[in-house]
Amino acid sequence: MKTARVGLISHIGGHKFAGNVILYIPPDTTTMNGEAHPLAGCGVWYGRVESRHIEGIVQKTILEGKVIEEMFRGGVRQGGEILRI
């Protein structure tokens, strides 16, 4: 992955634990070594995210393709299937 886009949201839903970060990994995304990204085509929602968490989210989810369970609030695969971890 060579680029990323960042947008602003307040939260998803009305609960204090609702997601406040949405990551969308485009379907054609590859890892740094050229392999298919494990989360290609997925949207991942994280909640209770603070600025101190961003570097870890970039490393684990965007670069390594791993969902961070402690922050995970939900997700969807390409085609609308629910993302399960």
N, CA, C and O atoms as a Maestro MAE file, in Angstrom:
{
 s_m_m2io_version
 :::
 2.0.0
}

f_m_ct {
 s_m_title
 :::
 protein
 m_atom[340] {
  # First column is atom index #
  i_m_mmod_type
  r_m_x_coord
  r_m_y_coord
  r_m_z_coord
  i_m_residue_number
  s_m_chain_name
  s_m_pdb_residue_name
  s_m_pdb_atom_name
  i_m_atomic_number
  :::
  1 25 0.844 -1.159 0.000 1 A "MET " " N  " 7
  2 3 0.000 0.000 0.000 1 A "MET " " CA " 6
  3 2 0.897 1.232 0.000 1 A "MET " " C  " 6
  4 15 1.777 1.375 0.848 1 A "MET " " O  " 8
  5 25 0.660 2.115 -0.959 2 A "LYS " " N  " 7
  6 3 1.525 3.280 -1.095 2 A "LYS " " CA " 6
  7 2 0.871 4.570 -0.608 2 A "LYS " " C  " 6
  8 15 1.565 5.517 -0.239 2 A "LYS " " O  " 8
  9 25 -0.450 4.613 -0.606 3 A "THR " " N  " 7
  10 3 -1.136 5.832 -0.202 3 A "THR " " CA " 6
  11 2 -2.301 5.504 0.720 3 A "THR " " C  " 6
  12 15 -2.749 4.361 0.805 3 A "THR " " O  " 8
  13 25 -2.769 6.516 1.395 4 A "ALA " " N  " 7
  14 3 -3.956 6.390 2.241 4 A "ALA " " CA " 6
  15 2 -4.686 7.721 2.212 4 A "ALA " " C  " 6
  16 15 -4.080 8.771 1.999 4 A "ALA " " O  " 8
  17 25 -5.988 7.666 2.426 5 A "ARG " " N  " 7
  18 3 -6.793 8.881 2.530 5 A "ARG " " CA " 6
  19 2 -7.380 8.939 3.926 5 A "ARG " " C  " 6
  20 15 -7.777 7.917 4.486 5 A "ARG " " O  " 8
  21 25 -7.431 10.116 4.474 6 A "VAL " " N  " 7
  22 3 -7.970 10.309 5.814 6 A "VAL " " CA " 6
  23 2 -9.117 11.304 5.726 6 A "VAL " " C  " 6
  24 15 -8.985 12.374 5.132 6 A "VAL " " O  " 8
  25 25 -10.252 10.934 6.330 7 A "GLY " " N  " 7
  26 3 -11.408 11.821 6.399 7 A "GLY " " CA " 6
  27 2 -11.830 11.968 7.845 7 A "GLY " " C  " 6
  28 15 -11.287 11.298 8.723 7 A "GLY " " O  " 8
  29 25 -12.787 12.832 8.099 8 A "LEU " " N  " 7
  30 3 -13.233 13.109 9.455 8 A "LEU " " CA " 6
  31 2 -14.640 12.566 9.674 8 A "LEU " " C  " 6
  32 15 -15.531 12.798 8.858 8 A "LEU " " O  " 8
  33 25 -14.841 11.840 10.781 9 A "ILE " " N  " 7
  34 3 -16.164 11.417 11.217 9 A "ILE " " CA " 6
  35 2 -16.255 11.695 12.710 9 A "ILE " " C  " 6
  36 15 -15.231 11.838 13.378 9 A "ILE " " O  " 8
  37 25 -17.473 11.774 13.238 10 A "SER " " N  " 7
  38 3 -17.609 11.940 14.687 10 A "SER " " CA " 6
  39 2 -17.709 10.571 15.338 10 A "SER " " C  " 6
  40 15 -16.905 10.245 16.211 10 A "SER " " O  " 8
  41 25 -18.679 9.767 14.930 11 A "HIS " " N  " 7
  42 3 -18.828 8.401 15.423 11 A "HIS " " CA " 6
  43 2 -19.868 7.694 14.567 11 A "HIS " " C  " 6
  44 15 -20.543 8.321 13.751 11 A "HIS " " O  " 8
  45 25 -19.992 6.398 14.757 12 A "ILE " " N  " 7
  46 3 -20.972 5.589 14.043 12 A "ILE " " CA " 6
  47 2 -21.944 5.088 15.097 12 A "ILE " " C  " 6
  48 15 -21.564 4.273 15.938 12 A "ILE " " O  " 8
  49 25 -23.168 5.544 15.078 13 A "GLY " " N  " 7
  50 3 -24.123 5.121 16.100 13 A "GLY " " CA " 6
  51 2 -24.133 6.099 17.262 13 A "GLY " " C  " 6
  52 15 -23.435 7.112 17.234 13 A "GLY " " O  " 8
  53 25 -24.925 5.796 18.284 14 A "GLY " " N  " 7
  54 3 -25.097 6.739 19.363 14 A "GLY " " CA " 6
  55 2 -24.590 6.288 20.711 14 A "GLY " " C  " 6
  56 15 -24.817 6.976 21.705 14 A "GLY " " O  " 8
  57 25 -23.927 5.185 20.782 15 A "HIS " " N  " 7
  58 3 -23.456 4.643 22.057 15 A "HIS " " CA " 6
  59 2 -22.040 5.128 22.332 15 A "HIS " " C  " 6
  60 15 -21.293 5.414 21.396 15 A "HIS " " O  " 8
  61 25 -21.659 5.224 23.607 16 A "LYS " " N  " 7
  62 3 -20.311 5.700 23.942 16 A "LYS " " CA " 6
  63 2 -19.211 4.768 23.446 16 A "LYS " " C  " 6
  64 15 -18.057 5.183 23.343 16 A "LYS " " O  " 8
  65 25 -19.547 3.513 23.136 17 A "PHE " " N  " 7
  66 3 -18.561 2.578 22.607 17 A "PHE " " CA " 6
  67 2 -18.661 2.439 21.086 17 A "PHE " " C  " 6
  68 15 -18.023 1.566 20.499 17 A "PHE " " O  " 8
  69 25 -19.463 3.298 20.451 18 A "ALA " " N  " 7
  70 3 -19.630 3.231 19.000 18 A "ALA " " CA " 6
  71 2 -18.295 3.490 18.305 18 A "ALA " " C  " 6
  72 15 -17.391 4.115 18.860 18 A "ALA " " O  " 8
  73 25 -18.203 2.992 17.084 19 A "GLY " " N  " 7
  74 3 -16.979 3.185 16.316 19 A "GLY " " CA " 6
  75 2 -16.700 4.649 16.024 19 A "GLY " " C  " 6
  76 15 -17.630 5.427 15.811 19 A "GLY " " O  " 8
  77 25 -15.446 5.027 16.013 20 A "ASN " " N  " 7
  78 3 -15.071 6.381 15.617 20 A "ASN " " CA " 6
  79 2 -13.965 6.393 14.565 20 A "ASN " " C  " 6
  80 15 -13.456 7.456 14.211 20 A "ASN " " O  " 8
  81 25 -13.594 5.219 14.067 21 A "VAL " " N  " 7
  82 3 -12.630 5.101 12.971 21 A "VAL " " CA " 6
  83 2 -13.147 4.040 12.007 21 A "VAL " " C  " 6
  84 15 -13.521 2.943 12.421 21 A "VAL " " O  " 8
  85 25 -13.166 4.372 10.732 22 A "ILE " " N  " 7
  86 3 -13.522 3.411 9.689 22 A "ILE " " CA " 6
  87 2 -12.312 3.260 8.783 22 A "ILE " " C  " 6
  88 15 -11.789 4.245 8.261 22 A "ILE " " O  " 8
  89 25 -11.876 2.035 8.602 23 A "LEU " " N  " 7
  90 3 -10.788 1.748 7.666 23 A "LEU " " CA " 6
  91 2 -11.385 0.998 6.489 23 A "LEU " " C  " 6
  92 15 -12.087 0.005 6.681 23 A "LEU " " O  " 8
  93 25 -11.120 1.455 5.283 24 A "TYR " " N  " 7
  94 3 -11.556 0.738 4.088 24 A "TYR " " CA " 6
  95 2 -10.307 0.365 3.311 24 A "TYR " " C  " 6
  96 15 -9.518 1.225 2.918 24 A "TYR " " O  " 8
  97 25 -10.143 -0.929 3.097 25 A "ILE " " N  " 7
  98 3 -8.989 -1.433 2.345 25 A "ILE " " CA " 6
  99 2 -9.495 -1.791 0.945 25 A "ILE " " C  " 6
  100 15 -10.222 -2.775 0.805 25 A "ILE " " O  " 8
  101 25 -9.140 -1.036 -0.090 26 A "PRO " " N  " 7
  102 3 -9.640 -1.311 -1.436 26 A "PRO " " CA " 6
  103 2 -9.336 -2.742 -1.900 26 A "PRO " " C  " 6
  104 15 -8.332 -3.326 -1.492 26 A "PRO " " O  " 8
  105 25 -10.200 -3.304 -2.751 27 A "PRO " " N  " 7
  106 3 -10.074 -4.706 -3.172 27 A "PRO " " CA " 6
  107 2 -8.752 -5.074 -3.837 27 A "PRO " " C  " 6
  108 15 -8.319 -6.223 -3.746 27 A "PRO " " O  " 8
  109 25 -8.112 -4.137 -4.494 28 A "ASP " " N  " 7
  110 3 -6.864 -4.442 -5.214 28 A "ASP " " CA " 6
  111 2 -5.608 -4.176 -4.383 28 A "ASP " " C  " 6
  112 15 -4.502 -4.161 -4.923 28 A "ASP " " O  " 8
  113 25 -5.769 -3.967 -3.084 29 A "THR " " N  " 7
  114 3 -4.634 -3.651 -2.214 29 A "THR " " CA " 6
  115 2 -3.735 -4.866 -2.007 29 A "THR " " C  " 6
  116 15 -4.212 -5.987 -1.828 29 A "THR " " O  " 8
  117 25 -2.438 -4.624 -2.037 30 A "THR " " N  " 7
  118 3 -1.462 -5.676 -1.757 30 A "THR " " CA " 6
  119 2 -0.626 -5.274 -0.540 30 A "THR " " C  " 6
  120 15 -0.609 -4.111 -0.137 30 A "THR " " O  " 8
  121 25 0.055 -6.245 0.025 31 A "THR " " N  " 7
  122 3 0.940 -5.979 1.155 31 A "THR " " CA " 6
  123 2 2.247 -5.390 0.635 31 A "THR " " C  " 6
  124 15 2.441 -5.256 -0.573 31 A "THR " " O  " 8
  125 25 3.131 -5.043 1.550 32 A "MET " " N  " 7
  126 3 4.417 -4.459 1.167 32 A "MET " " CA " 6
  127 2 5.255 -5.413 0.316 32 A "MET " " C  " 6
  128 15 6.102 -4.967 -0.457 32 A "MET " " O  " 8
  129 25 5.026 -6.729 0.453 33 A "ASN " " N  " 7
  130 3 5.789 -7.696 -0.353 33 A "ASN " " CA " 6
  131 2 5.023 -8.156 -1.587 33 A "ASN " " C  " 6
  132 15 5.416 -9.134 -2.224 33 A "ASN " " O  " 8
  133 25 3.928 -7.466 -1.939 34 A "GLY " " N  " 7
  134 3 3.217 -7.741 -3.176 34 A "GLY " " CA " 6
  135 2 2.135 -8.801 -3.107 34 A "GLY " " C  " 6
  136 15 1.493 -9.080 -4.120 34 A "GLY " " O  " 8
  137 25 1.914 -9.400 -1.949 35 A "GLU " " N  " 7
  138 3 0.862 -10.413 -1.808 35 A "GLU " " CA " 6
  139 2 -0.491 -9.736 -1.610 35 A "GLU " " C  " 6
  140 15 -0.559 -8.562 -1.246 35 A "GLU " " O  " 8
  141 25 -1.564 -10.481 -1.852 36 A "ALA " " N  " 7
  142 3 -2.907 -9.946 -1.631 36 A "ALA " " CA " 6
  143 2 -3.064 -9.563 -0.158 36 A "ALA " " C  " 6
  144 15 -2.688 -10.329 0.729 36 A "ALA " " O  " 8
  145 25 -3.611 -8.397 0.095 37 A "HIS " " N  " 7
  146 3 -3.824 -7.927 1.468 37 A "HIS " " CA " 6
  147 2 -4.938 -8.763 2.098 37 A "HIS " " C  " 6
  148 15 -5.981 -8.949 1.470 37 A "HIS " " O  " 8
  149 25 -4.750 -9.274 3.325 38 A "PRO " " N  " 7
  150 3 -5.760 -10.118 3.976 38 A "PRO " " CA " 6
  151 2 -7.115 -9.439 4.158 38 A "PRO " " C  " 6
  152 15 -8.135 -10.122 4.252 38 A "PRO " " O  " 8
  153 25 -7.142 -8.122 4.210 39 A "LEU " " N  " 7
  154 3 -8.396 -7.394 4.410 39 A "LEU " " CA " 6
  155 2 -8.835 -6.634 3.160 39 A "LEU " " C  " 6
  156 15 -9.667 -5.731 3.247 39 A "LEU " " O  " 8
  157 25 -8.284 -6.988 2.001 40 A "ALA " " N  " 7
  158 3 -8.649 -6.309 0.758 40 A "ALA " " CA " 6
  159 2 -10.156 -6.402 0.542 40 A "ALA " " C  " 6
  160 15 -10.739 -7.483 0.618 40 A "ALA " " O  " 8
  161 25 -10.773 -5.269 0.273 41 A "GLY " " N  " 7
  162 3 -12.208 -5.207 0.048 41 A "GLY " " CA " 6
  163 2 -13.036 -5.091 1.313 41 A "GLY " " C  " 6
  164 15 -14.264 -5.131 1.246 41 A "GLY " " O  " 8
  165 25 -12.401 -4.950 2.454 42 A "CYS " " N  " 7
  166 3 -13.111 -4.900 3.741 42 A "CYS " " CA " 6
  167 2 -13.178 -3.481 4.297 42 A "CYS " " C  " 6
  168 15 -12.308 -2.646 4.051 42 A "CYS " " O  " 8
  169 25 -14.236 -3.247 5.049 43 A "GLY " " N  " 7
  170 3 -14.354 -2.056 5.881 43 A "GLY " " CA " 6
  171 2 -14.272 -2.505 7.326 43 A "GLY " " C  " 6
  172 15 -14.989 -3.424 7.722 43 A "GLY " " O  " 8
  173 25 -13.429 -1.892 8.116 44 A "VAL " " N  " 7
  174 3 -13.229 -2.273 9.517 44 A "VAL " " CA " 6
  175 2 -13.550 -1.056 10.383 44 A "VAL " " C  " 6
  176 15 -13.041 0.037 10.137 44 A "VAL " " O  " 8
  177 25 -14.399 -1.251 11.400 45 A "TRP " " N  " 7
  178 3 -14.774 -0.167 12.305 45 A "TRP " " CA " 6
  179 2 -14.125 -0.387 13.652 45 A "TRP " " C  " 6
  180 15 -14.239 -1.460 14.245 45 A "TRP " " O  " 8
  181 25 -13.446 0.636 14.129 46 A "TYR " " N  " 7
  182 3 -12.826 0.612 15.450 46 A "TYR " " CA " 6
  183 2 -13.460 1.690 16.324 46 A "TYR " " C  " 6
  184 15 -13.849 2.750 15.833 46 A "TYR " " O  " 8
  185 25 -13.560 1.413 17.612 47 A "GLY " " N  " 7
  186 3 -14.108 2.376 18.550 47 A "GLY " " CA " 6
  187 2 -13.142 2.675 19.679 47 A "GLY " " C  " 6
  188 15 -12.182 1.944 19.921 47 A "GLY " " O  " 8
  189 25 -13.428 3.779 20.365 48 A "ARG " " N  " 7
  190 3 -12.621 4.244 21.500 48 A "ARG " " CA " 6
  191 2 -11.162 4.462 21.090 48 A "ARG " " C  " 6
  192 15 -10.232 4.201 21.853 48 A "ARG " " O  " 8
  193 25 -11.001 4.943 19.874 49 A "VAL " " N  " 7
  194 3 -9.664 5.200 19.339 49 A "VAL " " CA " 6
  195 2 -9.235 6.609 19.732 49 A "VAL " " C  " 6
  196 15 -9.990 7.571 19.591 49 A "VAL " " O  " 8
  197 25 -8.025 6.703 20.218 50 A "GLU " " N  " 7
  198 3 -7.414 7.987 20.560 50 A "GLU " " CA " 6
  199 2 -6.178 8.178 19.684 50 A "GLU " " C  " 6
  200 15 -5.702 7.236 19.050 50 A "GLU " " O  " 8
  201 25 -5.675 9.388 19.655 51 A "SER " " N  " 7
  202 3 -4.520 9.684 18.800 51 A "SER " " CA " 6
  203 2 -3.330 8.782 19.112 51 A "SER " " C  " 6
  204 15 -2.541 8.479 18.218 51 A "SER " " O  " 8
  205 25 -3.189 8.356 20.342 52 A "ARG " " N  " 7
  206 3 -2.060 7.491 20.714 52 A "ARG " " CA " 6
  207 2 -2.158 6.095 20.097 52 A "ARG " " C  " 6
  208 15 -1.179 5.349 20.113 52 A "ARG " " O  " 8
  209 25 -3.320 5.729 19.556 53 A "HIS " " N  " 7
  210 3 -3.513 4.410 18.956 53 A "HIS " " CA " 6
  211 2 -3.191 4.365 17.456 53 A "HIS " " C  " 6
  212 15 -3.053 3.282 16.888 53 A "HIS " " O  " 8
  213 25 -3.073 5.515 16.825 54 A "ILE " " N  " 7
  214 3 -3.007 5.568 15.363 54 A "ILE " " CA " 6
  215 2 -1.821 4.803 14.784 54 A "ILE " " C  " 6
  216 15 -1.993 4.044 13.830 54 A "ILE " " O  " 8
  217 25 -0.640 4.981 15.329 55 A "GLU " " N  " 7
  218 3 0.538 4.285 14.791 55 A "GLU " " CA " 6
  219 2 0.336 2.771 14.827 55 A "GLU " " C  " 6
  220 15 0.685 2.082 13.867 55 A "GLU " " O  " 8
  221 25 -0.217 2.248 15.908 56 A "GLY " " N  " 7
  222 3 -0.483 0.815 16.017 56 A "GLY " " CA " 6
  223 2 -1.529 0.338 15.029 56 A "GLY " " C  " 6
  224 15 -1.407 -0.756 14.479 56 A "GLY " " O  " 8
  225 25 -2.564 1.149 14.794 57 A "ILE " " N  " 7
  226 3 -3.595 0.793 13.815 57 A "ILE " " CA " 6
  227 2 -3.000 0.731 12.418 57 A "ILE " " C  " 6
  228 15 -3.271 -0.201 11.661 57 A "ILE " " O  " 8
  229 25 -2.190 1.723 12.078 58 A "VAL " " N  " 7
  230 3 -1.543 1.712 10.760 58 A "VAL " " CA " 6
  231 2 -0.685 0.460 10.612 58 A "VAL " " C  " 6
  232 15 -0.767 -0.227 9.593 58 A "VAL " " O  " 8
  233 25 0.127 0.159 11.603 59 A "GLN " " N  " 7
  234 3 1.019 -1.002 11.528 59 A "GLN " " CA " 6
  235 2 0.234 -2.309 11.439 59 A "GLN " " C  " 6
  236 15 0.443 -3.097 10.517 59 A "GLN " " O  " 8
  237 25 -0.662 -2.539 12.387 60 A "LYS " " N  " 7
  238 3 -1.346 -3.835 12.475 60 A "LYS " " CA " 6
  239 2 -2.385 -4.039 11.382 60 A "LYS " " C  " 6
  240 15 -2.387 -5.080 10.724 60 A "LYS " " O  " 8
  241 25 -3.262 -3.071 11.177 61 A "THR " " N  " 7
  242 3 -4.385 -3.282 10.268 61 A "THR " " CA " 6
  243 2 -4.048 -2.919 8.832 61 A "THR " " C  " 6
  244 15 -4.302 -3.705 7.919 61 A "THR " " O  " 8
  245 25 -3.486 -1.752 8.625 62 A "ILE " " N  " 7
  246 3 -3.224 -1.328 7.252 62 A "ILE " " CA " 6
  247 2 -2.029 -2.060 6.656 62 A "ILE " " C  " 6
  248 15 -2.108 -2.540 5.525 62 A "ILE " " O  " 8
  249 25 -0.938 -2.156 7.382 63 A "LEU " " N  " 7
  250 3 0.259 -2.798 6.824 63 A "LEU " " CA " 6
  251 2 0.253 -4.320 6.966 63 A "LEU " " C  " 6
  252 15 0.638 -5.022 6.031 63 A "LEU " " O  " 8
  253 25 -0.179 -4.845 8.127 64 A "GLU " " N  " 7
  254 3 -0.130 -6.293 8.363 64 A "GLU " " CA " 6
  255 2 -1.441 -7.011 8.057 64 A "GLU " " C  " 6
  256 15 -1.457 -8.236 7.944 64 A "GLU " " O  " 8
  257 25 -2.537 -6.269 7.921 65 A "GLY " " N  " 7
  258 3 -3.821 -6.895 7.608 65 A "GLY " " CA " 6
  259 2 -4.461 -7.629 8.773 65 A "GLY " " C  " 6
  260 15 -5.194 -8.596 8.569 65 A "GLY " " O  " 8
  261 25 -4.192 -7.181 9.992 66 A "LYS " " N  " 7
  262 3 -4.742 -7.836 11.187 66 A "LYS " " CA " 6
  263 2 -5.737 -6.908 11.878 66 A "LYS " " C  " 6
  264 15 -5.510 -5.703 11.986 66 A "LYS " " O  " 8
  265 25 -6.843 -7.490 12.342 67 A "VAL " " N  " 7
  266 3 -7.846 -6.730 13.081 67 A "VAL " " CA " 6
  267 2 -7.434 -6.675 14.553 67 A "VAL " " C  " 6
  268 15 -7.029 -7.687 15.124 67 A "VAL " " O  " 8
  269 25 -7.535 -5.509 15.156 68 A "ILE " " N  " 7
  270 3 -7.212 -5.327 16.569 68 A "ILE " " CA " 6
  271 2 -8.489 -5.576 17.365 68 A "ILE " " C  " 6
  272 15 -9.388 -4.736 17.380 68 A "ILE " " O  " 8
  273 25 -8.567 -6.718 18.019 69 A "GLU " " N  " 7
  274 3 -9.797 -7.152 18.677 69 A "GLU " " CA " 6
  275 2 -10.305 -6.178 19.723 69 A "GLU " " C  " 6
  276 15 -11.514 -5.972 19.825 69 A "GLU " " O  " 8
  277 25 -9.420 -5.571 20.504 70 A "GLU " " N  " 7
  278 3 -9.832 -4.687 21.595 70 A "GLU " " CA " 6
  279 2 -10.590 -3.461 21.103 70 A "GLU " " C  " 6
  280 15 -11.396 -2.897 21.842 70 A "GLU " " O  " 8
  281 25 -10.346 -3.045 19.877 71 A "MET " " N  " 7
  282 3 -10.984 -1.848 19.327 71 A "MET " " CA " 6
  283 2 -12.087 -2.177 18.332 71 A "MET " " C  " 6
  284 15 -12.867 -1.299 17.963 71 A "MET " " O  " 8
  285 25 -12.161 -3.414 17.897 72 A "PHE " " N  " 7
  286 3 -13.071 -3.822 16.832 72 A "PHE " " CA " 6
  287 2 -14.526 -3.625 17.240 72 A "PHE " " C  " 6
  288 15 -14.954 -4.094 18.294 72 A "PHE " " O  " 8
  289 25 -15.280 -2.926 16.397 73 A "ARG " " N  " 7
  290 3 -16.704 -2.707 16.637 73 A "ARG " " CA " 6
  291 2 -17.571 -3.341 15.559 73 A "ARG " " C  " 6
  292 15 -18.786 -3.442 15.723 73 A "ARG " " O  " 8
  293 25 -16.966 -3.764 14.468 74 A "GLY " " N  " 7
  294 3 -17.716 -4.395 13.385 74 A "GLY " " CA " 6
  295 2 -16.977 -4.220 12.079 74 A "GLY " " C  " 6
  296 15 -15.970 -3.516 11.999 74 A "GLY " " O  " 8
  297 25 -17.494 -4.870 11.063 75 A "GLY " " N  " 7
  298 3 -16.872 -4.738 9.758 75 A "GLY " " CA " 6
  299 2 -17.675 -5.445 8.695 75 A "GLY " " C  " 6
  300 15 -18.589 -6.214 8.992 75 A "GLY " " O  " 8
  301 25 -17.330 -5.179 7.463 76 A "VAL " " N  " 7
  302 3 -18.040 -5.760 6.332 76 A "VAL " " CA " 6
  303 2 -17.027 -6.125 5.249 76 A "VAL " " C  " 6
  304 15 -16.065 -5.400 4.994 76 A "VAL " " O  " 8
  305 25 -17.277 -7.264 4.631 77 A "ARG " " N  " 7
  306 3 -16.453 -7.700 3.500 77 A "ARG " " CA " 6
  307 2 -17.081 -7.190 2.209 77 A "ARG " " C  " 6
  308 15 -18.237 -6.765 2.194 77 A "ARG " " O  " 8
  309 25 -16.324 -7.235 1.147 78 A "GLN " " N  " 7
  310 3 -16.837 -6.840 -0.152 78 A "GLN " " CA " 6
  311 2 -18.067 -7.689 -0.457 78 A "GLN " " C  " 6
  312 15 -18.034 -8.906 -0.274 78 A "GLN " " O  " 8
  313 25 -19.127 -7.079 -0.909 79 A "GLY " " N  " 7
  314 3 -20.353 -7.811 -1.194 79 A "GLY " " CA " 6
  315 2 -21.341 -7.802 -0.036 79 A "GLY " " C  " 6
  316 15 -22.446 -8.330 -0.165 79 A "GLY " " O  " 8
  317 25 -20.961 -7.212 1.094 80 A "GLY " " N  " 7
  318 3 -21.875 -7.061 2.212 80 A "GLY " " CA " 6
  319 2 -21.812 -8.113 3.295 80 A "GLY " " C  " 6
  320 15 -22.545 -8.019 4.279 80 A "GLY " " O  " 8
  321 25 -20.962 -9.110 3.149 81 A "GLU " " N  " 7
  322 3 -20.828 -10.144 4.181 81 A "GLU " " CA " 6
  323 2 -20.209 -9.536 5.441 81 A "GLU " " C  " 6
  324 15 -19.277 -8.736 5.361 81 A "GLU " " O  " 8
  325 25 -20.738 -9.925 6.605 82 A "ILE " " N  " 7
  326 3 -20.219 -9.420 7.876 82 A "ILE " " CA " 6
  327 2 -18.811 -9.950 8.111 82 A "ILE " " C  " 6
  328 15 -18.545 -11.137 7.925 82 A "ILE " " O  " 8
  329 25 -17.920 -9.067 8.520 83 A "LEU " " N  " 7
  330 3 -16.540 -9.444 8.844 83 A "LEU " " CA " 6
  331 2 -16.507 -10.014 10.253 83 A "LEU " " C  " 6
  332 15 -16.875 -9.333 11.210 83 A "LEU " " O  " 8
  333 25 -16.078 -11.233 10.380 84 A "ARG " " N  " 7
  334 3 -15.991 -11.890 11.686 84 A "ARG " " CA " 6
  335 2 -14.519 -12.113 12.024 84 A "ARG " " C  " 6
  336 15 -13.702 -12.407 11.151 84 A "ARG " " O  " 8
  337 25 -14.201 -11.969 13.306 85 A "ILE " " N  " 7
  338 3 -12.809 -12.198 13.720 85 A "ILE " " CA " 6
  339 2 -12.736 -13.337 14.710 85 A "ILE " " C  " 6
  340 15 -11.650 -13.682 15.175 85 A "ILE " " O  " 8
  :::
 }
 m_bond[339] {
  # First column is bond index #
  i_m_from
  i_m_to
  i_m_order
  :::
  1 1 2 1
  2 2 3 1
  3 3 4 2
  4 3 5 1
  5 5 6 1
  6 6 7 1
  7 7 8 2
  8 7 9 1
  9 9 10 1
  10 10 11 1
  11 11 12 2
  12 11 13 1
  13 13 14 1
  14 14 15 1
  15 15 16 2
  16 15 17 1
  17 17 18 1
  18 18 19 1
  19 19 20 2
  20 19 21 1
  21 21 22 1
  22 22 23 1
  23 23 24 2
  24 23 25 1
  25 25 26 1
  26 26 27 1
  27 27 28 2
  28 27 29 1
  29 29 30 1
  30 30 31 1
  31 31 32 2
  32 31 33 1
  33 33 34 1
  34 34 35 1
  35 35 36 2
  36 35 37 1
  37 37 38 1
  38 38 39 1
  39 39 40 2
  40 39 41 1
  41 41 42 1
  42 42 43 1
  43 43 44 2
  44 43 45 1
  45 45 46 1
  46 46 47 1
  47 47 48 2
  48 47 49 1
  49 49 50 1
  50 50 51 1
  51 51 52 2
  52 51 53 1
  53 53 54 1
  54 54 55 1
  55 55 56 2
  56 55 57 1
  57 57 58 1
  58 58 59 1
  59 59 60 2
  60 59 61 1
  61 61 62 1
  62 62 63 1
  63 63 64 2
  64 63 65 1
  65 65 66 1
  66 66 67 1
  67 67 68 2
  68 67 69 1
  69 69 70 1
  70 70 71 1
  71 71 72 2
  72 71 73 1
  73 73 74 1
  74 74 75 1
  75 75 76 2
  76 75 77 1
  77 77 78 1
  78 78 79 1
  79 79 80 2
  80 79 81 1
  81 81 82 1
  82 82 83 1
  83 83 84 2
  84 83 85 1
  85 85 86 1
  86 86 87 1
  87 87 88 2
  88 87 89 1
  89 89 90 1
  90 90 91 1
  91 91 92 2
  92 91 93 1
  93 93 94 1
  94 94 95 1
  95 95 96 2
  96 95 97 1
  97 97 98 1
  98 98 99 1
  99 99 100 2
  100 99 101 1
  101 101 102 1
  102 102 103 1
  103 103 104 2
  104 103 105 1
  105 105 106 1
  106 106 107 1
  107 107 108 2
  108 107 109 1
  109 109 110 1
  110 110 111 1
  111 111 112 2
  112 111 113 1
  113 113 114 1
  114 114 115 1
  115 115 116 2
  116 115 117 1
  117 117 118 1
  118 118 119 1
  119 119 120 2
  120 119 121 1
  121 121 122 1
  122 122 123 1
  123 123 124 2
  124 123 125 1
  125 125 126 1
  126 126 127 1
  127 127 128 2
  128 127 129 1
  129 129 130 1
  130 130 131 1
  131 131 132 2
  132 131 133 1
  133 133 134 1
  134 134 135 1
  135 135 136 2
  136 135 137 1
  137 137 138 1
  138 138 139 1
  139 139 140 2
  140 139 141 1
  141 141 142 1
  142 142 143 1
  143 143 144 2
  144 143 145 1
  145 145 146 1
  146 146 147 1
  147 147 148 2
  148 147 149 1
  149 149 150 1
  150 150 151 1
  151 151 152 2
  152 151 153 1
  153 153 154 1
  154 154 155 1
  155 155 156 2
  156 155 157 1
  157 157 158 1
  158 158 159 1
  159 159 160 2
  160 159 161 1
  161 161 162 1
  162 162 163 1
  163 163 164 2
  164 163 165 1
  165 165 166 1
  166 166 167 1
  167 167 168 2
  168 167 169 1
  169 169 170 1
  170 170 171 1
  171 171 172 2
  172 171 173 1
  173 173 174 1
  174 174 175 1
  175 175 176 2
  176 175 177 1
  177 177 178 1
  178 178 179 1
  179 179 180 2
  180 179 181 1
  181 181 182 1
  182 182 183 1
  183 183 184 2
  184 183 185 1
  185 185 186 1
  186 186 187 1
  187 187 188 2
  188 187 189 1
  189 189 190 1
  190 190 191 1
  191 191 192 2
  192 191 193 1
  193 193 194 1
  194 194 195 1
  195 195 196 2
  196 195 197 1
  197 197 198 1
  198 198 199 1
  199 199 200 2
  200 199 201 1
  201 201 202 1
  202 202 203 1
  203 203 204 2
  204 203 205 1
  205 205 206 1
  206 206 207 1
  207 207 208 2
  208 207 209 1
  209 209 210 1
  210 210 211 1
  211 211 212 2
  212 211 213 1
  213 213 214 1
  214 214 215 1
  215 215 216 2
  216 215 217 1
  217 217 218 1
  218 218 219 1
  219 219 220 2
  220 219 221 1
  221 221 222 1
  222 222 223 1
  223 223 224 2
  224 223 225 1
  225 225 226 1
  226 226 227 1
  227 227 228 2
  228 227 229 1
  229 229 230 1
  230 230 231 1
  231 231 232 2
  232 231 233 1
  233 233 234 1
  234 234 235 1
  235 235 236 2
  236 235 237 1
  237 237 238 1
  238 238 239 1
  239 239 240 2
  240 239 241 1
  241 241 242 1
  242 242 243 1
  243 243 244 2
  244 243 245 1
  245 245 246 1
  246 246 247 1
  247 247 248 2
  248 247 249 1
  249 249 250 1
  250 250 251 1
  251 251 252 2
  252 251 253 1
  253 253 254 1
  254 254 255 1
  255 255 256 2
  256 255 257 1
  257 257 258 1
  258 258 259 1
  259 259 260 2
  260 259 261 1
  261 261 262 1
  262 262 263 1
  263 263 264 2
  264 263 265 1
  265 265 266 1
  266 266 267 1
  267 267 268 2
  268 267 269 1
  269 269 270 1
  270 270 271 1
  271 271 272 2
  272 271 273 1
  273 273 274 1
  274 274 275 1
  275 275 276 2
  276 275 277 1
  277 277 278 1
  278 278 279 1
  279 279 280 2
  280 279 281 1
  281 281 282 1
  282 282 283 1
  283 283 284 2
  284 283 285 1
  285 285 286 1
  286 286 287 1
  287 287 288 2
  288 287 289 1
  289 289 290 1
  290 290 291 1
  291 291 292 2
  292 291 293 1
  293 293 294 1
  294 294 295 1
  295 295 296 2
  296 295 297 1
  297 297 298 1
  298 298 299 1
  299 299 300 2
  300 299 301 1
  301 301 302 1
  302 302 303 1
  303 303 304 2
  304 303 305 1
  305 305 306 1
  306 306 307 1
  307 307 308 2
  308 307 309 1
  309 309 310 1
  310 310 311 1
  311 311 312 2
  312 311 313 1
  313 313 314 1
  314 314 315 1
  315 315 316 2
  316 315 317 1
  317 317 318 1
  318 318 319 1
  319 319 320 2
  320 319 321 1
  321 321 322 1
  322 322 323 1
  323 323 324 2
  324 323 325 1
  325 325 326 1
  326 326 327 1
  327 327 328 2
  328 327 329 1
  329 329 330 1
  330 330 331 1
  331 331 332 2
  332 331 333 1
  333 333 334 1
  334 334 335 1
  335 335 336 2
  336 335 337 1
  337 337 338 1
  338 338 339 1
  339 339 340 2
  :::
 }
}
